[in-house]
Amino acid sequence: IMNKTTSLKTYLILLSLFGCIIISAQQYGTDNILNFYTIENPQYISYGQKAIYQDFGKRIEIDIDSASFEPSIYNPVFAFDKNGVYYRGKLVDCDTTGFRLFYPRHNSWGNKPHVWKNRKNVYAGDSVLRDIDAATCVMLVSQNILRDKNGHYENLIKIEDKKRDKELLRKDPQTMDGIPRAHMTLN
């Protein structure tokens, strides 16, 4: 009796575990269940003049300048070289001077793009936000709200309500200019 009960419990546990793996694999859109748990965090692996960006089953091979290539140790979706900024394995052809990461400052952001800037532009992921002035753009410390010379931006949309705009300025005057590149890499 003990043997049949133990076998039944083992069978049910294994069946439950397999079901959880299938559900998780479907949720994250991977076809290969065996590779589902192989990459837990995004990362860049460089070799020669190439690098691989991998993140939860997605692998992208990219050409890099190996002499200047620097993966970010602070937020692993970013890397830098003389050609520009790499965001999630895609080269954003831009100047890396003045790079600042606004939010999120860690990696648990889901599908929303990271907001960052260089000295010329503000970006959401790999897209330029043309309406926000990079030279005067800062983030309000207590909220993920950007401010520039033209006003405030909540969820990357300009706050048109002048009363709310003034209230934000009065309520939260402390700002942050973002996390500089020097704090994101080893060099």
N, C-alpha and C positions, 0 to 999 in steps of 0.2 A: 504494500500500500504506500509506503514511504517513497519508494522508487517511482511509482506512477505519478504521485503528487509532485515530486521534485521535477520530473520530466515535463509535466504539464506546465508548472510554473516557469521553467526555463524556456519552454516553447512560447508561452505567452509574452514573456519579457523580450525575447528575440523578435517576435512578431511586432510588438509595440515599437521597439527600437527601429526596425526596418521601416515601419510606417512613418515614423517621425523623420527619418532621413529622406524618404520619398516626398513627403509634404514640404520639408525644408528646401529640397532641391527644386521642386516646382515653384515655390515661393520666390526663390532667387533666380529662377530662369536658367539654371544650368542643366545641360543634358547629360553630363558625365558625373554620376554620383560619386565615383571614386575620387575625382578631383575636387569635390565640393569642399572638403575640409583641408585641402593642401595649402591654401593661401588664406591666412587669417587677417593680415593687414596689407594695405597697398605698399608696394616697394619697387624701387628701381635697382636692377642688377646690371652693372656695366661690364663689358668685355670688349677690348679693342676699341674700334670706332663705332660700336653699337651698344645699345642698352635695351633691356626688356623691362617694361612696366607691367606688373601683374597685380591683379586685385580681384579676389573671389572668382577665379576661373577665367577671367579676361586677361589675355596676354597680348601686349603690343610691342613689336620690335621697332626701335627708332634709331636713326643715325644721330650720332652725337659728336661733339668735339671732346675727345677723351682727356686732353690736357686741362680743360677748364670745367669739366662736368662735375657738378656737386649735387647729390641728392639731399633733400632736406631731412634733417634729423628731427625737426620739430613737428612738421606736418608732412607725412610721406607721400602725399599726392603731388607735391612740388619737387622739381629739380631745376638746376640752372646750368647754363654754359654760355659761351660767348655768343651763341646764336639767339638766346632768349630764355624764356621761362617755359618749362614743361609742366603742363597741368593735366593730370590723369593720363599721361603718355602722349599728349598732343603738344606739339611745339607752338607756343604763342610767340610769333616773331616780334619781339619788342626789346627795348632797352631794359636791362635789369637794374639800372641805377635807381636808387630810391625805392626799391621794392619794400612794400609793407603789406602784411596780412591783417585784415580787419576781423572777419569772422567767417566761419567758425575758427576758433584757435586750436581746435583739436580735430580728431578724425570722425566723430560720430555725428555727421551732418546729413546722412541719407542721400537723397537725390538732389538736394539744393546745392547750387554752386557756391564755392568759396568766394568771398569778396576780398579783393586785393587791389593794390595800385602800384604804379611806378611813378616816375616824376612827370610823365605826360598824360597818363590815362588811368581811369578806374575800371576794373574788370569784375564781371560775375562769371566765374569759371574761365572760359577762353574767349568770352565776348566783351568787347569794349562797351562801357556805359557812357555814351557821348554827352549826356546831359549833366553829368556830375564833374565838377572842376577838381582835378587831381591836386593842384597846388594848394587848395584850401580845404580839401576833404579830410575830415577827422571822424572818429566814431565816438558817440556818447558812451561813457564807460558803463553805466548801469543798464543800458539797453542796446540792442543791435540796430541802432538808428544812426545813419550817417548824416553829417552836416557839412555843407560847403558855403561859399559866399552867397549862393542863391537860395539857401533854405535847408530844410530837413527832408530826409528820405527814409521812409519806413517800408521795409520789404522791397527796397529799391525803387519805390514809387514816391515821387515828390508829394509832400504834404501841402496841399493847396489852402487849407484852412489856416488863415493868418493868426487866429486866436490860439489854435493848438500849436502852431509854430512858435509863437512868443512864449507860450506856457512851457514848452520843451526847453527853450533856451534858459528860462528863469529857473526851472525845476532841476535841470541837470547840466550845469555849466562845465563840469569836469569832462575832459575829452581825452582820447588816446589817438596817437598818430599811427597806430598799427605796429605790428611786430616786424622789426627790420630783418632783412636777409641774413645779416651777420649772426643773428641769434637762431637761425634756422639751419645752419650748416656747420660742419666741423672746421672749415677754413676761415 
